[in-house]
Amino acid sequence: MLKQLYLPQKDPSQSARQAQLIQRQSEYRLVYSRGLPVGEKFYPRDTAGTGWALKLLVACYKNRSNLEAYLKVCGRKFTNEMPKKSPSEVAKLILSKDFSGILSYYLPRLGLVTEGSSRPASLDEYKKIFQKEPLPKIADHFMEDWVFARGFVAGPNPMMLRRLEKPLAKFRVTNDIFQKGPDFSGDNLNAAIGDGRVYFVDYSFASGLVNGKHPQQAKYLNCPMVMLAVPRGQKSLVPIAIQCGQDADAPIFTPFDNWAWQMAKHAVHAVDGTYQEVVCHLGYTHLIVEPFAVATRRHLAENHPIYALLSPHFEGTMPINALAFGRLINEGQDVDTLVGCTMPSAYKLLGEARINFSFAGRYVPQELSSRGLDDVSRLPDHPYRDDATRVWGAIHDWVGSYVDYVYSSDLDVQQDQELQNWAREIADPKGGAVKDLGVNGTITVRATLKDVLSMVIFTGSAQHAAVNFSQKSDMAFHPAYPLASYRQTPIDANATEQDFLDMLAPIDVAIRSEQSLTFLGSVLYGRIGHYGLTYFSDPRITAMMLKFQSSLGAIESSIVSRNSQMTLPYIHLQPSRIPQSTNI
């Protein structure tokens, strides 16, 4: 149970409060790594509970068991043998809490294929990788066009789709192309744009990425554009065309181009998946939450009401971010293995995206509106939008009641010097470097504080859940959602099934995809809104918390009901599947 909470201007123990803050400021500070603000050190208070470690070990054990079973049936040998340890050595490793060592043992890097084919003979070769881990449902449907369209509204990266307000000169989809499909044979492109039924995704940012390289072959990333539309009287998006490049001579493919179309969809997923992992996942969740966690430790006393509210939402965040920076995103490690670009160009993209991230511009209502997705009547079928909007609303109501209770007026906010120092450091371009926080890094009214705190909680819980756990359901089966292409996109429609297979990853990369992404999507620790009945000592705050949980329960029921009608249900914003914090 928390001790009595006080705003700093009302705390009777000012000297003890100041001594604690001085101590915390000597322990914590932001430093810059690869040009990005991260915490220099973390402490036991920042780590996740024992339940987290247990879930991680279970996920590790299942992943290693799956790999061992695959090696018995695959007919291949690899550069590296499976690491072997005695039971006592494994126990010692686990007790050491050396998570990097644990991952190296349970998720070992096999290296390249040294005996047997390094390339797949068929798609079944990729399915065979899943021996004890369940084969994702998407494996049976990923080549269907409705699944391609679903990815933009209920996939791993639902952050790219925009409504097309007017024709784009560089996007050369004509009315003849638009009318090719039976859903649009009596329709008109300009009329559909005017109705708000046409949507697009533009990957022009990828022009700054440098193609990576597998040890045995090249990787490729394209800069495609995608057009989708909602047929008259219907609810869901239908793919219209993919332009494989930004230039005037870039080829355009439609769903009637057979294997060339499948290859074009693959190219879209490769660049979308690279952006998802580097920017939308790492940059826009992990690295946005980090400076808030550090500033909370440095500038808010432990008995500050905002410290009490936010601290559970930082559980495990700093350690997992340190592990990611120290292992996963280094050259030669997992991200480098899986994505299509070089790590230096990925860091450049990440740095620019993170530093230019508009905090207020990413509040869920504003973000959806900026992409033209807020009008449900124009695009009825958008599970991420609907679920994110409801979860945001529940969080905002909970935070709103909490703020109104602890701050009796806007003047209380203005007089809270700890809060002002907190906001100032987070917004400082040389500190947390979070743009558009409050008004020039100040928070002077309760309304602004409610928005800021809601965004912190939503980002660390729901938004991270949306982009993290879909790694297992959508991305771990490599052909369904590759992060790189291994041959260039076709120049015409005369492509074959073998051309498509050649575009897919070598077997060693597909294995690493299963290992890493299944693992990252399996550690589900904590549950949003569940602080514990005895966490808040004030019964009035506990009553507000229980109301929050009730709202989340109603959202859960609604999502479960909708999902029962879906072949590929969108589960990642079900409140029961949203952790409190970014802890994996």
N, C-alpha and C positions, 0 to 999 in steps of 0.2 A: 504493500500500500504506500502511496506517495505521502510525503510529509505535507504539511500545510503549504498551500501555494500563495505566493504574494507577487504582485507587481513590484518592481524595485522601489518605486516612490512610496510604497506603503509597507515595506518590510521593516519590522521593528529591530531586526538584527543586521544592520547595515554593514558593520565591520566584518562579520563572518561572511557575508555575501561577497564583499569586495575581495576578501582574502581568497575565496574559492575561485573567483574569476581571474585573479592574478595567477593563481596556480595553473588553471586551465590554459591560459594564454601562453604560459611557458611550455606546456605540453603539446599544444596543437598549433599548427600554422599551415597555410597554403603555400605550396611551392609549384613551380612550373616544370612539367615533364612533357617533352615534345611540344612545347608551346601551350600546354593546357593546364589549368589550375587543378591540382589534386592535393590531398592531405599528405603531409610529410610522414607522419606516423599515426598509428592507431593503437588503442589500448583495450584491455579486456571488456570495458564497458561498451565498446563498439562492436564486439563480436556477437554472432548469433548464438542462441542457446543450444543445449545438448541435443535437443530434438532435431536441429538442423544437421548436426554432424551425423546423426543416425540415418537421416534421409539421404545424405550424400553418400554414405557408405553403402547403403542398400542399392542406390543407383549405380555406384561403381561396381559392386559385385555382379549385378545383373548384366552390366555392359561387358565385363570381362568374360562372364559365362557365355554370353552370346558370341564373342569373338573366338573363344576356345572351340565352341561347337562349329562355327563356320570353318575354321582351319582344318577340321577333321573331314569336311566334305567338299572343300573348294578345289582340291587338286592343284594348289599353287603353293609356292614357297616364297618367302620374303627376305629382305635384307637382314632384318632383325628377328631373333627368336623371342618368343613370349618370355618375359622376365619370370624367374622362379624364386620363390621364397618359402622357407619352412613356416609352419603355423606360428612358431614363436617369433620368427622374424616379421611376419605380417602383423602380429599383435603388437610388437614393439614399434613398428611403423605407425600403426593407428594411434597408439598411446602418445607418440611424439607430436601428434597433431601437425605433422609436416604435410600440408595438403598438396603441395607441389609434388612431393615424393609419392603420396598416395595416388595422385592422378597418373603419375608415370608408371606405377605398378598396375593399376586397374584399367587404365586407358592407354596402353603402350603404343608407341609409334612403330608400326611394322616396317615402314620404309617401302621400297619399290619391290615389285614382283621380280623374282630372280629365276623362277621355274614355273612354266605355264604361261598362258597368254596374259599380258598386261591390259588388253582391251577386251570389252565384253563381246561375246558372240551373239547375245540377244538381251532383251530387257530382263529376262528371267535371271540373268547373272546378277543383277542388282537386287532382285527380290531374295535371292539365296543368302545375301548378307544378313538378313534378318532370320536368325535361327531360333533364338529364345526371346529376343525382343519382338513384340508384335509388329507385323508389317503394317505401316500406316494405311488407313482406309483410302487415302488419296492415290495410292499405288494402282488401284484398279480403275481410276477415273481420270488420271492427270492429262491424258491426251484429248479429252473431250472439251469442246469450246466453252461450255458453260462453266467448267472448272477454271479455265483461264480467266474468264470474266469475274468469277467469284473471288479470285485472288486480290482484286483491287478493292473489294468491299468487305471481305471476310477472310483474308489471307494473312501472311506474315507481315506484309507492308501495305496497310490500307491508307497510307499517308501521301500517296502520289496523285491520285485521281482528281481531276478538275472538270467542272462543267465548261464546255466550249461556248463562249459568248458570241464569237464571230469567226468566220473562216480565217485560217492561218495561211499566209502565202507560202510558207515553207513546207506546209503539210499538204501534199498534193493529192488528196483524196477527192475525186470528182463525184458528181451525182450518179454517174454510171456505175462507179465502184460501189457507192452507197446502196444502190438499188439492186445489187446482184443477188442478195439473199432473199428467200421467200418472205421473211418478216418485214422487208422494206421495199418490196417490188412496187407497191402503190404509193410509196412515201416519197419525200423530197428532202434532200440534205439541208437546204437553207430553211425550209419550213421546220424541220426537226430541230435545227439549231435555235430558231426563234421560239420554239416550244420549250426549250431547255431540256431536250431529251438526248443531246449529244455530249459525250464526255471524252476526255483525252488524257494521255500521260506523255510527258516530254522528258526524255533522258539526256538533254543537251549537256548537262553538267559532266557527263562521262567523257566529253572531249578532252578534259584535263587529266584523265587517268591514263597511265602507261600500262600496256598489256604485260601481265606477269608471265612466268614461265614455269612449267613443270619440268623436272629434271630430264624427262624423255620427250617432251614436245611443247609447243607453244600454247599459250592461252590467248583468248580473244574476248574483248568487250566491245560492243557496238554502241551507238548513240541513237537508238530507235525512237519512234513516236507511235503511239497506239491510239486508235479511235474505236470507241464503243458507243452504242446507242440503245435507248429503250424503245422498242416497237410501240406504236400507238395502241393504247388500251392494255398494255402489259406492265409488269412491275420490275423486271430484271434486265440487266445489261446484256447485250449481245455484241460480240466482237465484229467490227466492220473491216478493219485493215491494220496492217503494221508496215510502217515505212522504215526500212533498215538503214537509217542514217539521216543526217540533217541536210545533205547536199541536194541540189536540184536533180541529180541523176541517180539518187538512191533508189533501189528497187522497192516496189510496194507489193505486198502479198496479202491475199484474202483467204478466208476459210475454204475456198475452192481450189487452192493450189497444193493440196495433198501434202507430200513430205516437205516441200519448201515452206509451207505454212507452219508445220510442226517445228521446223528449224527456226523460223522467225519467232515463234512463241518462246522457244528455248533461249534465243538471244535476248529477248525481253526479260525473262526470268534471271538470266545471268547478271545483267546490269542492275536489275531491281533488287536481287538478293545481295549483291555487293553493297549497294547503298543501304539496304535494310540493316545489314550487320555493322557496317562501319559508322553510319550516321544515325539512322533512326533508332537503332538499339544502343550501341555504345555511346554515341554523342548526345542523343536527345533524352536518354534516361539516366544511365550510370553517371555520366559526366555533368549532367545538370544537377543531380541530387547532391553530388559530392561537396561542392562549396557550401551548400545549405547545412550539411551535416557538420562540416568543420566550423562554420560560423556559429552554429547553435552551441557547440561545445565551448567555443571561445568567448562568446558574448552574452549568453543567457545563463543565469544561475540555475542550478538544478531545481530550485523551487519556483522558477518562473513558470507561469501557466502555459506559455508557448513552448518552453522546453519540454514540459510534461506531455503536451499534445503531440509534438513532433518526434520525440526520441524513439518511440516504437517504430516509426516509419524509416528510421535510419539503421535499424538492427541488421548488422552484417554487411552493410553497404561498403564501408571503407575497406574492410579486409578483402571482399570479393573484387573490388576495383583494383586494389594493389596486386592481387593475383592475376587479374586480366592484363594489367600493364607489365607485370613481371614475366608473364608466360605467354598468354594466348595471342597477343597482338604483336609479338616480336617477329622479326624476320626468321623464316624457317619453322615457325610454330603454326598453330592451327588456323588462324585467320589467313595467314600467308598461303598456307596449303590450299585453302578452300576458295578464296575469292579470286576474281579474274585479274586484278591489278597488282602492281608492285606495292610493297609496303610504304616506300617514300611517297608515292602518289596518293595512297590511301590516307596517310597521315596529313598530307596537305589538304585533301578534301575534308577530312574530319575536323582539322583545325579551323578551316574557314567556316564550315557549317556550325560548329559549336560556338565560336565567338560571335557569329552573326545571328544566333538563335534569339528570337524575340520572345521573351518570357510571357508578357501580356498577350502578344499576338497568338500564342499557342494555347490560351485557355480554350477548352473544348468548344464552346459556342462560337467564339471568334474564329478559331482555326477552321471549323467546318464551314462557316459562312464565307471565309476568304476563298475557299475552294468551290463555292457554289453548291455545297452538298446539304445545306440546311433546309431546303424545300423538299419535304418528304413526298409531296404529290408528284414531283418531277421524277424522282428516283425512289420509289417505295421500298425496294429491296436493297438495304444497306445495313447488315447486321452490326458492323463495327460502329457506325454512326449512332445507331439506335441504342446500343448497349453502353457506349461511352457517354452518351448524353444523359442517360438515366443514372449511371454510376456517378458521374460528375455532379448531377443534381443532388444526389443523396449525400455526397461528401460536402458539398457547399452548404446544405441545410445543417448538417452536423457542425461544421466549422462556424457557420453563422451564429447558431445558438450558443456555442462555446464562447466565441469572441464577445457577443453581446452580454454574456454573463460576467466575464472577467474584466471587461472594459465598460464602465458605465457610460462613457461618453467618448467623443473624438478627442477631447482634451486629455483623457487618460492615455490614449495612444501617443499623442504628441509629447507627453511628459515621461514616457517610458524610454529612458536613455539607453537601456540595454537593447531594446528593440531597434532603436535608431542606429546604434552602432552595428548591430547585426545586419540590417538592411544595407547600410553604407558599405560595409566590407564586401558583401555579396555582389553589389552593383559596381564596385570599383574596378575599372578596366585593368588595374594592376593587382587586383585581388581575385574575387570570384568571377569577375568578367561576365556577369549575367545582365544582358541588355534588357531595357524596358521593365525594370523592377520598380514599382511604385512611380513616384515622380522624381526623376533624377536621383534615384537611390534613397528616397525618403518615403515613409508611410505615415500619413498624417490623419487619416480617417479610417474608421472601422470597416467601411465598405471595401477599401483597397486591401486592408489586412485580410479580410475574408477571402478575397480572390487569390491573393498571394499564397496563403496557407492551403487553400483548396488545390491550387496548382502543384505545390510541393507534394502533397499527399497523393494526388492523382498520378503524378509522374512516377513517383517511387513505388506505387502499388499497381494501379490499373494499367497505365500505359506500358510499364515494363512487362506486365503479364501478357499484354497483347502481342508484343514483339518478341518476347523470350520463349514462351511455351509453344508458340506456333513453330518453333524450330523443330520440335519433335513430331508434331502432327503433319506438317506440310513440307519441311525442308530436309529431314533426315534421309528420306528416300530420294537419292540424288536426282534421278531423271524427272521427278515431279517438280523440283524447284532448285535447279543448279545455281551455283554462285559463279560459274565461269563456263565459257564455251571453249572447246578444244579443236575447232576448225571455224573458219570464217562463215558468215551467213551466205546463202546462195545468191547468185546474181540473176537467176531466172527461176522459173517454176519447174525446171527439169531436174528435180532432185529425187533421190532414191531413199529407201529405208536405210541402206548402208551409209549414205551421207549423213542421215540423222544420227545413227549410232556413232559415227565418227565424231560427231559434235559433242557427245557425252564424255564424261570424265573417265580416265583410266581407273581400273579397279581399286588401286591403292587409295586414290582420292575418295572414291565412293565409300570405302571402308571407314576412312577418317571422318567423312561426313556423318555416317551413322554413329560412330563412337561419340563425337563431340556434340552433335546436335541432339541426339537422343538423350545423352547425359544432361545437357543444359536444360532440356525441357522436362526432366523427370524430378528435379529437386523442388518440390512444392512445399514450402515451409511457412507457416503462419497463415492468418486469414484476416482480411481487411475488416476493420470495425470491432475485432475481438481483442480488446485490451486486457480483458480479465475483469471479473466482477469486483475485485478488490483493488484494482489499479488506482482508481480515483477515490480519494477519501471523502470527497464531498458527494453526498447522495443525490444532489440536484444534477451534478455533472454525470453521475452514473445513470440517472434517468434519461438524460439526453443521449448517452451512448446506447442505451437499450432501444431508444426510438430509432437511432441510426441503424442498428442491427435489424430492426423490424423492416425498415425501408429496403435494406439490402436483401432481406428475405423475400420481399414482394418482387423485387427485380429478378431474383434467382428463379422464382416460380414462373415468371413471364418468359424468361429465356429458355428454360427447360421445356415449356409448352411449345414455343416456336421451334426449338431444335428437334422436337419429336417428329416434325414434318420434313426434316432436311436429310438428304443423303449424306452430306458432309456438314454436320452441325458445327456452328461457331460457338465454341465453349470457353474461349479464353477471357471473356469478361463476365462470366458467371461469378458472382461474388464469392462463392465457395471455393473458387479456383484462383482468386486474387490474393497473393500474399500481402502482408502489411508493408513489406519493404523490399527493396532491390537487394536480395541476398544470394543470388546465383547469377 
